[in-house]
Amino acid sequence: MYAVIRTGGKQFRVAQGDIVAVEKLAGQVGDKVTFDQVLFVGGNGEVKIGTPSLPEARVTAEILDQGKAKKVIVFKKKRRKSYSRKRGHRQQLTTLKIVEIQG
């Protein structure tokens, strides 16, 4: 069984036992997180599609890690104008393990 959930402005296709990295969520390592915005549940020959989400569906996950992604460098330059800007950004991520899908 798998599901499509929405979190952090993005959509993720998850199945039980999957490990996914999503935008930072509040909580400590070992806490359980429940996602209510389940857009799609499929598997076992049965498909449920939400409009936009399924009210009875839930996805439960466990927080494995709170960390940061790799650094992204933003470099701007205009030739012959002695203008250059260098900025870096590291997005904060939460690593989750999908424990249960209730559809």
N, C-alpha and C positions, 0 to 999 in steps of 0.2 A: 504494500500500500504506500502511496506517495501523496504529497500535498504541495500546493503552491501557497506560500505565505508572503505577506507584505510587512516589511519592517525597514525603517530608516530610509523610506522613499524608494526602495528597491524591492524586487520580487525574487524569491528563491524557491527552487524546486527541491524538496527535502523528502527523505525516506527515513524510516526508523534506523538508528545507528549511524546516520550521516554526521559528519563534522563540518560545520560551516562557519565562516568568519563574517560577521555582520557589523554594521555601525554600532558604536558603543551603547551598551544598555546598562542601566543601573543595577547593581548587585555585586555580591562577592563571589569568589570562586567556590563552587559547590552548590550555589543557590539554584532553585528551579525557576524557570521563566515560562509563562503561558502566553501563546500567541492567539488572539481572538480573530484577527483579520486573515482568515483562511479563504483564499479565492477559489480553490479547486481541490478536489479530493478524487483520486483515481486508484485503480488497481483491482485485482480480483474480478475483472469483467464488469465492474460497476463504476460509473462516472457521475460525480456531482459537481455542478458548476454554479458558483454564486453570482448574485446580481446586486452589488458587486462582491459581497462576501457571504459565506454560509454561517447562519446564526448558531447552529448547533455544533459546528466543528471546532476543535481545539487541537493545538500542537503544543506539546510540553517538551522543554529542552533543559539541559543542565549546563551551567556556565563552567567551562574548562579553564579559560584564561582571559585576562584583561590585558591587552597589549597595544602595540602600535604597528602600523604597516611600514613598508619600506619608504624611504624619503623620496619625495618628488621634487625635482629642482625646476623652478620657473625662472628662465633667463630672458631678459628683454634687452635689445640693443638697437640703436639707431646709428647707422654709419655716418661718419664724418661730423657728428654732433657731440662727441664725447659723452654720450648717454648710455648707461648700462645699469641694469638692476638685476640682482640675483636674490631670489627668495626660495626658501625650502618649506615643505609642509609634510608632516607625518600624521596620517589619519588614525584616530584611536579606534580600535577594533575589539570586539568581544568574540571569542571562539566558543561555539556551542556544540553540544552533542545532542541530537534529537533522540528523546527517550520514548515518546508515545504520540501516536496520531489517532485522534478520536474523530470519526467522521459520521 
